[in-house]
Amino acid sequence: MEQLSSSSCFISRQLLLRSRISRGGSTLLVSKHPTRQFTVMPRMMCFHSAAASHIPRGLTVKEYHELIETGFLDHARGELIDGFFIQMHPQSPRHSEVVTNLTHLLASNFLDVARIRPATPISLPDDKSEPEPDMTLSKRGVYGHPNPRDIFVVMEVSNSSLEYDSTTKLATYATNGISEYWIIDVNERTVRILRNPQGNRFMYDEVFFKGRITIAAFPKKEIDIGDIFIGLPAF
């Protein structure tokens, strides 16, 4: 995650655990990010600190679920990354088109071997992240939020979010043991495939511009890169 300035607001865990107080009149304080917005705190619970030692840790997944259950995030679309709620922008037409193409391609080729999960949360072992990839292929018969042992690949369709998906999300997925990660660049019409996580990066990292690509778990099932971007306007 991009380093937040000392003037940014952080969630107080103690206040969070009493978050069932009335939502009436509360507003969200949003810190700007080049591609995303960090919605981290109702203004009435916000404080500032210039000293890193005074900054409390972010949310755990359990605490995040408590916020969801209270209805506090009913009107916010986002995900929990490294303890912070990241509010996502609405999908652009090009982003939606690529997600639709992906859904069709994966359903046509992988329904017999995997479960296809568009824009649904996954469970990570760090207990402070619950991302919602644009697409996840998991083992069949797995219900609820799949964890890395159940996941064959996660995919992010990147338009304005390319930097975020290539840094923060990449590190989050690698650190938590996601075996394969695709970054689908809508603007350049490329697919970056990352495999073999080690630390906060992947040992295998290659960008494909054309031709056929495969998911490591299913080497005989090919996807034509051109089919991912069908319907998009010409450059």
C-alpha positions in Angstrom: 0.0 0.0 0.0 1.2 3.5 -0.7 2.5 5.2 2.4 -0.2 7.4 3.9 0.8 10.9 5.2 0.8 11.6 8.9 -2.3 13.8 8.4 -4.3 10.8 7.2 -6.9 9.2 9.5 -6.6 5.8 10.9 -9.2 3.6 12.5 -9.1 3.3 16.3 -9.6 -0.4 17.2 -11.3 0.5 20.5 -13.7 2.8 18.7 -14.3 0.3 16.0 -15.4 -2.3 18.5 -18.0 0.2 19.7 -19.0 1.0 16.1 -22.6 0.1 16.7 -23.2 3.8 17.7 -25.6 5.6 15.6 -24.5 6.3 12.0 -26.7 9.4 11.9 -24.7 12.4 10.8 -21.4 10.6 10.3 -19.4 11.1 7.2 -16.5 9.3 5.7 -13.1 11.0 5.5 -11.4 10.1 2.2 -7.7 10.4 1.4 -6.9 10.8 -2.3 -4.8 8.2 -4.2 -3.9 8.4 -7.9 -6.1 5.4 -8.8 -8.1 4.6 -5.6 -9.5 6.2 -2.6 -8.6 5.2 1.0 -11.9 5.4 3.0 -10.6 4.7 6.4 -12.6 6.4 9.1 -15.9 8.2 10.0 -14.9 11.8 10.6 -16.2 11.7 14.2 -13.7 8.9 15.0 -10.7 10.5 13.3 -7.5 11.7 14.9 -4.1 12.8 13.6 -0.6 11.8 14.7 2.8 12.6 13.3 4.5 9.8 15.2 4.3 6.4 13.6 4.5 4.8 17.1 1.1 6.4 17.9 -0.6 5.0 14.8 -2.8 2.0 15.7 -2.8 -1.0 13.5 -5.5 -1.3 10.9 -8.5 -3.6 10.8 -8.5 -7.3 11.2 -10.8 -9.3 8.9 -13.0 -10.0 11.8 -13.4 -6.3 12.6 -14.0 -5.6 8.9 -16.8 -8.1 8.9 -18.2 -6.4 12.0 -18.3 -3.1 10.1 -20.1 -4.8 7.3 -22.7 -6.4 9.6 -23.5 -3.0 11.2 -24.3 -1.7 7.7 -21.6 0.9 8.0 -20.2 0.0 4.5 -23.6 -0.5 2.8 -23.0 2.3 0.3 -19.3 1.8 -0.2 -17.8 -0.7 -2.7 -14.3 -1.7 -1.8 -12.0 -4.3 -0.2 -9.8 -4.7 2.8 -6.0 -4.5 2.0 -3.3 -4.5 4.7 -5.8 -3.5 7.4 -7.4 -0.6 5.4 -10.6 -0.3 3.5 -9.9 0.7 -0.1 -12.9 2.2 -1.8 -12.9 1.3 -5.5 -14.1 3.5 -8.4 -17.1 2.4 -10.5 -16.2 0.2 -13.5 -15.6 1.9 -16.8 -17.3 0.5 -19.9 -13.9 -1.0 -21.1 -13.3 -2.6 -17.8 -16.8 -4.1 -17.8 -16.3 -5.4 -21.4 -13.1 -7.2 -20.5 -14.6 -8.7 -17.3 -17.6 -9.9 -19.4 -15.2 -11.5 -22.0 -13.2 -13.2 -19.3 -16.3 -14.6 -17.7 -17.5 -16.1 -21.0 -14.0 -17.5 -21.8 -13.5 -19.1 -18.4 -17.1 -20.5 -18.3 -16.6 -22.0 -21.8 -13.3 -23.7 -20.9 -13.0 -24.3 -17.2 -16.5 -25.1 -15.7 -15.6 -28.8 -15.7 -12.5 -28.3 -13.6 -12.9 -25.1 -11.6 -15.4 -22.7 -10.0 -15.5 -19.2 -11.6 -15.9 -16.3 -9.2 -16.2 -12.8 -10.7 -15.7 -9.9 -8.2 -16.0 -12.0 -5.0 -13.9 -11.8 -1.8 -11.0 -14.2 -1.1 -9.7 -15.1 2.3 -6.0 -14.5 3.0 -3.9 -15.8 6.0 -2.5 -12.5 7.1 -5.9 -11.7 8.8 -5.7 -8.1 7.6 -6.7 -8.4 3.9 -9.8 -9.5 2.1 -9.4 -8.5 -1.5 -12.1 -8.8 -4.2 -10.3 -9.7 -7.4 -12.1 -9.1 -10.7 -11.9 -12.8 -11.3 -10.9 -15.9 -9.3 -10.7 -19.5 -10.4 -10.9 -21.9 -7.4 -11.4 -25.6 -6.7 -14.9 -26.9 -7.3 -16.9 -27.7 -4.1 -15.4 -24.9 -2.2 -18.0 -22.5 -0.7 -17.6 -19.2 1.1 -14.4 -17.2 0.5 -11.7 -19.4 -0.9 -8.2 -19.3 0.5 -4.9 -19.6 -1.3 -4.9 -23.4 -1.1 -8.2 -23.5 -3.0 -7.3 -20.9 -5.6 -5.8 -21.6 -9.0 -5.5 -18.0 -10.2 -6.7 -14.5 -9.4 -7.1 -11.9 -12.1 -7.3 -8.1 -11.9 -8.5 -6.1 -14.9 -6.5 -2.9 -14.8 -7.4 0.4 -16.3 -6.8 3.4 -14.0 -5.8 0.9 -11.3 -2.7 -0.5 -13.0 -0.1 1.0 -10.6 -2.1 -0.2 -7.6 -2.6 -3.7 -9.0 1.1 -3.9 -9.9 2.4 -2.8 -6.5 0.1 -3.0 -3.5 -2.1 -5.9 -4.8 0.9 -7.8 -6.2 2.7 -7.7 -2.9 -0.5 -8.7 -1.0 -1.1 -11.7 -3.2 2.5 -12.8 -3.2 2.9 -12.4 0.6 -0.2 -14.5 1.2 0.8 -17.3 -1.1 -1.5 -16.8 -4.1 0.1 -19.2 -6.7 -0.8 -17.3 -9.8 -1.8 -13.7 -10.5 -2.8 -12.2 -13.8 -2.8 -8.4 -14.4 -4.9 -7.7 -17.5 -3.9 -4.2 -18.9 -6.9 -2.8 -20.7 -5.0 0.1 -22.1 -2.1 -1.8 -23.6 -4.1 -5.0 -24.1 -1.6 -7.2 -22.5 -1.7 -9.9 -19.8 1.1 -10.0 -17.2 1.3 -13.5 -15.6 3.0 -13.9 -12.3 3.7 -17.2 -10.6 5.7 -18.8 -7.8 5.4 -16.3 -4.9 8.4 -15.6 -2.7 8.2 -13.0 -0.1 6.4 -10.0 -1.5 7.0 -10.8 -5.2 6.7 -13.5 -7.7 9.7 -15.4 -9.2 8.0 -15.9 -12.6 6.9 -12.6 -14.2 6.2 -12.3 -17.9 4.0 -10.0 -20.1 2.2 -11.4 -23.1 1.0 -9.3 -26.0 -0.5 -11.9 -28.3 -1.0 -15.6 -28.8 -2.3 -18.2 -26.4 -1.8 -18.3 -22.7 -2.5 -20.9 -20.0 -3.2 -21.1 -16.3 -0.4 -23.2 -14.7 -2.8 -25.7 -13.1 -4.4 -26.4 -16.5 -1.6 -26.4 -19.1 -3.8 -28.0 -21.8 -6.5 -25.3 -21.6 -5.5 -22.3 -23.7 -6.9 -18.8 -23.9 -6.3 -16.5 -26.9 -5.3 -13.1 -25.6 -7.2 -11.5 -28.5 -10.5 -13.0 -27.2 -10.0 -11.2 -23.8 -10.2 -7.8 -25.5 -12.9 -8.5 -28.1 -15.3 -5.6 -28.5 -13.0 -2.9 -27.3 -12.6 0.2 -29.5 -9.5 0.3 -31.7 -6.5 2.1 -30.3 
